[in-house]
Amino acid sequence: MKNLRCVLALALGMMPLLAQALIVIVGLTTCGYADNTGTGTATAGIYIMQTKWGGSGSGDGQFNYPHGVAVDGSGNVFVVDYYNYRIQKFTADGTFITKWGSYGSGDGQFSNPYGVAVDSSGNVFVADYYNHRIQKFTADGTFITKWGSEGSGDGQFYYPHGVAVDGYGNVFVADYNNYRIQKFKPYPAGWLSGKVTSSVDNKAMNGAMVEVFNNEAVRVATTTDTNGNYCLFVPAGSCTVRVTAIGYGMLEHIVMVVENATTTVNSSLIAGGITGERLTLYNNLFDPTKNEGVIIKYELTENAEVSIIIYDFRGNLIRTLVNGYQSTGVYTETWHGKNDDGAIVASGTYLIQIKAGGFKETKKVVVVE
């Protein structure tokens, strides 16, 4: 009875606002209280429409099946415009600010965007449904990075539906057809860019693969454009940049990526010199206290300046095995796990960097005692 009296009182006392009162009657069952005692903390709320915007179409402020919505710390509203293959940004009252996106699989393009989220810095994350990936943008739509591909492995997606970001910057993705949620940790990051050319004629190489690995096995990859250029947003810190192309030897660079800055790494690939098939390491896990060592065998298909240098995993120089000019032929070098002073190194992972002309490759070996 107490609930009925409350409802009648609301209805009779607000006759001029009858339509609004009806909404209140439907929305409240305990006269605004969390229980039937008439006391307690009110938990129900009343949501009254303030404004609206939109309409069917492809113009600014129009939508073709809006799917997701997110709001940043300043109250700006980001809307997934599903069949227009774009994101639209508005003020809190619906004033159009900007838009980005089109149909496709390139950076900043979408194949039916689905979910959207905004982090505390205003960066925008979009679940790119049929491209099986997440894309990250600045608040004005400038592409930052992307990750994911079709599949069921870690970091892969099978039609990502929703995306959310917590206060620590962790990204959560609803991986629809894989029946799971994946969580991704943010890393301090910077830009890595450069150009890949052929050493034969110094011409730009289109479609060369550029892969970046850091010490935590994070992999980011892209291919060069028609001008041989590439640009990646990658974890800051020490990383290995691997450059490959069909018919050319592989190059690897160990670089330090600076947070919020651009690090430039250019590569010149060669068909001659050492190629991946002509470089072999034997016994790459060894105990130097037992007089064991790693054997490095390589073949030069042309005369070249050659260097073979050992680094620890932090990039400190440990030992120089070769540093000089060598003629065409087959060579063998052995590292017995000692530094340039002749002392046995500590157990751990070490990097052997081999350079020959324009060729450069880095191999990992493990010292155990």
C-alpha positions, 0 to 999 in steps of 0.5 A, spaced: 500 500 500 505 504 501 508 503 494 501 505 491 500 511 495 507 513 493 505 512 485 498 515 486 501 521 490 506 522 484 501 522 479 496 526 482 501 532 484 504 532 477 498 533 473 501 538 468 507 533 467 502 527 466 507 524 460 513 525 465 509 522 471 507 516 467 515 515 466 516 516 473 511 511 475 513 505 470 520 507 473 519 506 480 517 501 484 518 503 491 517 510 491 525 511 490 527 507 496 531 500 495 527 496 499 519 496 501 520 499 508 520 507 506 527 507 508 534 506 505 538 509 500 535 511 493 538 507 487 533 508 482 534 514 477 530 518 472 533 519 465 530 524 461 532 525 454 536 532 453 537 532 446 538 528 440 542 528 433 543 524 427 539 521 421 539 516 415 545 518 410 552 519 409 553 526 411 556 529 417 552 528 423 548 522 419 549 515 420 548 508 417 547 504 423 550 507 428 553 501 433 558 504 438 559 510 442 564 512 447 565 519 451 572 522 453 574 526 459 571 533 456 565 530 454 566 529 446 562 523 443 565 518 438 560 514 434 561 508 430 558 509 424 557 502 422 555 502 414 559 508 413 565 505 415 567 511 419 568 514 426 564 521 427 566 525 433 561 530 436 561 535 442 556 533 448 550 537 445 551 533 438 555 539 434 559 535 429 567 536 430 570 531 425 570 524 422 575 519 419 575 512 416 573 509 409 572 502 407 578 498 406 584 494 410 589 500 410 591 504 416 585 508 418 580 504 414 575 500 416 571 493 414 565 495 419 567 498 425 564 495 431 566 498 438 569 504 440 573 506 447 577 512 449 583 512 454 584 517 459 589 521 454 583 521 449 586 516 444 581 512 441 580 505 440 576 501 434 574 494 434 575 493 426 570 487 425 572 484 419 579 486 419 580 482 425 584 488 429 584 493 433 586 500 431 588 506 435 588 513 433 589 520 436 582 524 438 582 527 431 583 521 428 590 520 426 592 513 426 597 511 431 598 503 431 594 497 430 594 490 432 591 483 431 589 478 425 584 473 423 586 467 428 585 464 435 592 465 437 594 470 442 593 477 440 589 474 434 581 475 433 575 472 430 571 478 429 572 483 435 566 486 437 567 490 443 573 494 446 574 498 453 580 501 456 581 501 464 584 507 468 591 504 467 591 503 459 589 496 459 585 494 453 580 489 453 577 486 447 571 482 446 573 476 441 566 474 438 567 468 435 573 466 439 568 466 445 573 470 449 576 476 452 583 478 451 587 483 455 593 487 452 598 491 456 600 498 454 608 499 453 611 506 453 612 507 445 615 511 440 616 511 432 620 507 428 621 509 421 626 509 415 627 507 408 629 500 405 633 500 398 637 495 394 644 495 394 645 494 387 642 500 384 640 504 390 632 504 388 627 503 393 624 497 395 616 496 395 613 490 399 620 489 403 618 486 410 620 490 416 619 486 423 620 489 430 621 484 436 623 487 443 625 483 449 618 481 451 617 478 445 612 483 442 612 483 435 610 489 430 610 488 423 609 492 416 611 492 409 614 498 405 610 502 400 612 504 393 617 509 395 621 504 400 618 507 406 615 505 412 613 507 419 611 503 425 609 505 432 613 500 437 615 499 444 620 504 447 627 501 449 632 496 446 629 492 440 631 488 434 629 490 427 629 485 422 628 487 414 627 481 409 625 481 401 625 475 396 631 474 393 635 478 398 639 477 404 636 478 411 638 484 415 637 485 423 639 492 427 639 492 434 636 499 436 634 503 442 627 506 440 626 513 444 619 514 447 614 519 444 620 520 439 622 518 432 628 513 431 630 512 424 633 506 421 635 505 414 636 498 410 640 497 404 639 489 402 643 486 398 643 479 393 650 478 394 655 477 400 652 472 406 645 470 405 641 466 410 642 460 407 650 461 407 650 463 415 649 457 420 651 457 427 652 450 431 652 448 438 648 455 440 647 453 447 654 451 450 658 451 457 664 455 456 667 451 463 667 445 459 671 448 453 665 448 449 663 454 444 659 456 438 661 455 431 659 460 426 660 458 419 659 463 413 660 463 406 662 470 402 659 470 395 663 476 394 669 480 397 667 484 403 669 488 410 666 483 415 665 484 422 663 478 428 661 482 434 658 479 441 654 483 445 650 481 451 642 482 451 643 489 454 647 491 448 654 491 451 660 489 447 663 483 449 668 480 444 670 482 437 671 475 433 672 478 426 673 485 424 677 486 417 676 485 409 675 478 407 675 475 400 670 470 397 670 463 400 667 459 406 669 461 413 669 458 420 669 462 427 668 459 434 666 463 440 668 460 447 664 464 451 670 469 453 670 476 453 676 481 450 680 480 456 679 472 456 675 472 462 669 467 461 662 470 461 656 469 466 651 465 464 645 468 460 643 470 453 648 473 448 647 476 441 652 475 435 652 480 430 655 478 423 656 484 418 658 483 411 658 489 406 651 491 406 648 485 410 647 484 417 644 479 421 644 477 429 643 471 432 642 469 439 646 464 443 645 461 450 651 460 455 650 455 461 655 453 466 
